[in-house]
Amino acid sequence: MAESCRGRGVATVLMKASLEYFKTNNASLVRLEVRPDNIPAVKVYKKLGFVEGGTTRDSQGDWLIMFKEME
């Protein structure tokens, strides 16, 4: 997220639009990976109903796996 957009709710709006798209297209589960030290992003995802589902690691480091079951 661009520095100028942080803290203004842009990520929440974008994620809500993405979740609506997934819902419209009958997705039953949404999965994402985020850096565990990206606390603002993790907070947004939790606010939108995502739950932590474990961690993974690649050449860039550790990643937090998060899931949301679609209704």
MDTraj code that builds the backbone (N, CA, C; nanometers):
import mdtraj as md
import numpy as np

residues = "MET ALA GLU SER CYS ARG GLY ARG GLY VAL ALA THR VAL LEU MET LYS ALA SER LEU GLU TYR PHE LYS THR ASN ASN ALA SER LEU VAL ARG LEU GLU VAL ARG PRO ASP ASN ILE PRO ALA VAL LYS VAL TYR LYS LYS LEU GLY PHE VAL GLU GLY GLY THR THR ARG ASP SER GLN GLY ASP TRP LEU ILE MET PHE LYS GLU MET GLU".split()
xyz = np.array([
    [0.0853, -0.1164, 0.0000],
    [0.0000, 0.0000, 0.0000],
    [0.0899, 0.1226, 0.0000],
    [0.0596, 0.2178, -0.0860],
    [0.1356, 0.3428, -0.0928],
    [0.1261, 0.4170, 0.0402],
    [0.2354, 0.4771, 0.0787],
    [0.2414, 0.5515, 0.2054],
    [0.1258, 0.6507, 0.2180],
    [0.0921, 0.7199, 0.1096],
    [-0.0131, 0.8222, 0.1133],
    [-0.1527, 0.7641, 0.1353],
    [-0.1688, 0.6342, 0.1152],
    [-0.2997, 0.5702, 0.1302],
    [-0.3163, 0.5012, 0.2648],
    [-0.2091, 0.4864, 0.3380],
    [-0.2148, 0.4126, 0.4645],
    [-0.2983, 0.4865, 0.5685],
    [-0.3753, 0.4074, 0.6439],
    [-0.4557, 0.4638, 0.7510],
    [-0.5804, 0.5369, 0.7050],
    [-0.6159, 0.5221, 0.5792],
    [-0.7320, 0.5937, 0.5251],
    [-0.8463, 0.4999, 0.4872],
    [-0.8319, 0.3716, 0.5166],
    [-0.9380, 0.2760, 0.4868],
    [-0.9356, 0.2202, 0.3459],
    [-0.8322, 0.2526, 0.2694],
    [-0.8247, 0.2065, 0.1305],
    [-0.8160, 0.0540, 0.1240],
    [-0.7332, -0.0058, 0.2077],
    [-0.7180, -0.1520, 0.2067],
    [-0.8501, -0.2206, 0.2394],
    [-0.9231, -0.1658, 0.3341],
    [-1.0524, -0.2242, 0.3711],
    [-1.1494, -0.2189, 0.2538],
    [-1.1563, -0.1057, 0.1862],
    [-1.2459, -0.0919, 0.0704],
    [-1.2072, -0.1902, -0.0392],
    [-1.0774, -0.2003, -0.0679],
    [-1.0311, -0.2925, -0.1721],
    [-1.0603, -0.4375, -0.1354],
    [-1.0369, -0.4740, -0.0101],
    [-1.0630, -0.6120, 0.0318],
    [-1.2126, -0.6433, 0.0301],
    [-1.2953, -0.5480, 0.0706],
    [-1.4405, -0.5712, 0.0659],
    [-1.4865, -0.5936, -0.0775],
    [-1.4323, -0.5166, -0.1712],
    [-1.4675, -0.5353, -0.3122],
    [-1.4207, -0.6717, -0.3613],
    [-1.3021, -0.7125, -0.3204],
    [-1.2500, -0.8439, -0.3594],
    [-1.3370, -0.9551, -0.3026],
    [-1.3748, -0.9422, -0.1759],
    [-1.4585, -1.0446, -0.1135],
    [-1.5956, -1.0521, -0.1806],
    [-1.6497, -0.9393, -0.2203],
    [-1.7780, -0.9387, -0.2916],
    [-1.7647, -1.0118, -0.4252],
    [-1.6539, -0.9889, -0.4939],
    [-1.6272, -1.0587, -0.6200],
    [-1.6223, -1.2098, -0.5970],
    [-1.5490, -1.2518, -0.4944],
    [-1.5392, -1.3953, -0.4654],
    [-1.6761, -1.4540, -0.4311],
    [-1.7540, -1.3795, -0.3534],
    [-1.8875, -1.4259, -0.3155],
    [-1.9766, -1.4397, -0.4386],
    [-1.9740, -1.3402, -0.5264],
    [-2.0529, -1.3418, -0.6492],
    [-2.0159, -1.4605, -0.7373],
    [-1.8907, -1.4999, -0.7318],
    [-1.8419, -1.6108, -0.8136],
    [-1.8373, -1.7429, -0.7373],
    [-1.9146, -1.7488, -0.6287],
    [-1.9389, -1.8719, -0.5525],
    [-1.8151, -1.9334, -0.4891],
    [-1.7183, -1.8520, -0.4515],
    [-1.6031, -1.9042, -0.3770],
    [-1.6507, -1.9462, -0.2386],
    [-1.6013, -2.0572, -0.1905],
    [-1.6397, -2.1020, -0.0570],
    [-1.5347, -2.0660, 0.0478],
    [-1.4115, -2.0394, 0.0022],
    [-1.3020, -2.0100, 0.0938],
    [-1.2035, -1.9162, 0.0253],
    [-1.1569, -1.8168, 0.0990],
    [-1.0532, -1.7268, 0.0487],
    [-0.9306, -1.7457, 0.1368],
    [-0.8154, -1.7604, 0.0730],
    [-0.6889, -1.7813, 0.1445],
    [-0.5927, -1.6727, 0.1014],
    [-0.5164, -1.6214, 0.1979],
    [-0.4135, -1.5237, 0.1650],
    [-0.2911, -1.5481, 0.2512],
    [-0.1806, -1.4909, 0.2078],
    [-0.0566, -1.4952, 0.2846],
    [-0.0102, -1.3524, 0.3058],
    [0.0335, -1.3236, 0.4270],
    [0.0783, -1.1896, 0.4638],
    [0.1995, -1.2030, 0.5549],
    [0.2888, -1.1068, 0.5465],
    [0.4032, -1.1076, 0.6373],
    [0.3513, -1.0903, 0.7797],
    [0.3954, -1.1735, 0.8734],
    [0.3434, -1.1645, 1.0099],
    [0.3748, -1.0318, 1.0789],
    [0.4782, -0.9620, 1.0333],
    [0.5118, -0.8330, 1.0940],
    [0.4356, -0.7165, 1.0303],
    [0.3484, -0.7458, 0.9339],
    [0.2657, -0.6422, 0.8719],
    [0.1369, -0.6296, 0.9537],
    [0.1516, -0.5765, 1.0735],
    [0.0421, -0.5701, 1.1700],
    [-0.0801, -0.4955, 1.1158],
    [-0.0643, -0.3815, 1.0481],
    [-0.1845, -0.3139, 0.9956],
    [-0.2652, -0.4021, 0.9001],
    [-0.1976, -0.4759, 0.8124],
    [-0.2692, -0.5634, 0.7188],
    [-0.3382, -0.6769, 0.7933],
    [-0.2689, -0.7380, 0.8884],
    [-0.3284, -0.8472, 0.9660],
    [-0.4540, -0.7972, 1.0371],
    [-0.4499, -0.6766, 1.0912],
    [-0.5677, -0.6198, 1.1587],
    [-0.6844, -0.6020, 1.0617],
    [-0.6557, -0.5541, 0.9412],
    [-0.7613, -0.5377, 0.8401],
    [-0.8235, -0.6729, 0.8088],
    [-0.7406, -0.7728, 0.7834],
    [-0.7917, -0.9049, 0.7478],
    [-0.8748, -0.9638, 0.8609],
    [-0.8297, -0.9502, 0.9848],
    [-0.9067, -1.0019, 1.0986],
    [-1.0397, -0.9284, 1.1109],
    [-1.0380, -0.7970, 1.0898],
    [-1.1613, -0.7176, 1.0966],
    [-1.2626, -0.7658, 0.9932],
    [-1.2127, -0.8161, 0.8796],
    [-1.2998, -0.8642, 0.7727],
    [-1.3361, -1.0120, 0.7873],
    [-1.2947, -1.0749, 0.8975],
    [-1.3362, -1.2118, 0.9249],
    [-1.2358, -1.3198, 0.8934],
    [-1.1151, -1.2833, 0.8537],
    [-1.0114, -1.3833, 0.8283],
    [-0.9583, -1.4363, 0.9608],
    [-0.9195, -1.5626, 0.9609],
    [-0.8585, -1.6243, 1.0785],
    [-0.7216, -1.6789, 1.0399],
    [-0.6344, -1.6861, 1.1382],
    [-0.5008, -1.7393, 1.1146],
    [-0.5083, -1.8902, 1.0980],
    [-0.4333, -1.9415, 0.9987],
    [-0.4378, -2.0837, 0.9705],
    [-0.3015, -2.1494, 0.9652],
    [-0.1994, -2.0821, 1.0151],
    [-0.0660, -2.1402, 1.0147],
    [0.0341, -2.0472, 0.9499],
    [0.1519, -2.1008, 0.9264],
    [0.2584, -2.0228, 0.8637],
    [0.3249, -2.1057, 0.7554],
    [0.3935, -2.0366, 0.6674],
    [0.4736, -2.1015, 0.5646],
    [0.6003, -2.0195, 0.5478],
    [0.6964, -2.0755, 0.4798],
    [0.8235, -2.0060, 0.4594],
    [0.8679, -2.0259, 0.3157],
    [0.9247, -1.9206, 0.2573],
    [0.9855, -1.9313, 0.1255],
    [1.1149, -1.8504, 0.1258],
    [1.1689, -1.8254, 0.0081],
    [1.2971, -1.7553, -0.0001],
    [1.2895, -1.6115, 0.0508],
    [1.1675, -1.5580, 0.0630],
    [1.1502, -1.4213, 0.1133],
    [1.1254, -1.4159, 0.2634],
    [1.1098, -1.5311, 0.3267],
    [1.0897, -1.5340, 0.4712],
    [0.9617, -1.6040, 0.5109],
    [0.9159, -1.5712, 0.6308],
    [0.7962, -1.6326, 0.6876],
    [0.6711, -1.5575, 0.6429],
    [0.5628, -1.6343, 0.6273],
    [0.4337, -1.5800, 0.5873],
    [0.3258, -1.6374, 0.6775],
    [0.2318, -1.5547, 0.7159],
    [0.1149, -1.5965, 0.7914],
    [0.0056, -1.6314, 0.6913],
    [-0.0520, -1.7501, 0.7046],
    [-0.1620, -1.7931, 0.6184],
    [-0.2924, -1.7584, 0.6896],
    [-0.3835, -1.6941, 0.6172],
    [-0.5130, -1.6577, 0.6733],
    [-0.6237, -1.7055, 0.5800],
    [-0.7375, -1.7431, 0.6413],
    [-0.8518, -1.7952, 0.5675],
    [-0.9787, -1.7207, 0.6064],
    [-1.0734, -1.7184, 0.5117],
    [-1.2084, -1.6698, 0.5409],
    [-1.3064, -1.7595, 0.4677],
    [-1.3982, -1.8179, 0.5431],
    [-1.5050, -1.8958, 0.4811],
    [-1.6116, -1.7990, 0.4332],
    [-1.6525, -1.8173, 0.3090],
    [-1.7534, -1.7293, 0.2510],
    [-1.8923, -1.7816, 0.2860],
    [-1.9839, -1.6906, 0.3060],
    [-2.1207, -1.7285, 0.3443],
    [-2.2081, -1.7456, 0.2232],
])
top = md.Topology()
chain = top.add_chain()
for i, resn in enumerate(residues, 1):
    res = top.add_residue(resn, chain, resSeq=i)
    for name in ("N", "CA", "C"):
        top.add_atom(name, md.element.get_by_symbol(name[0]), res)
traj = md.Trajectory(xyz[None], top)
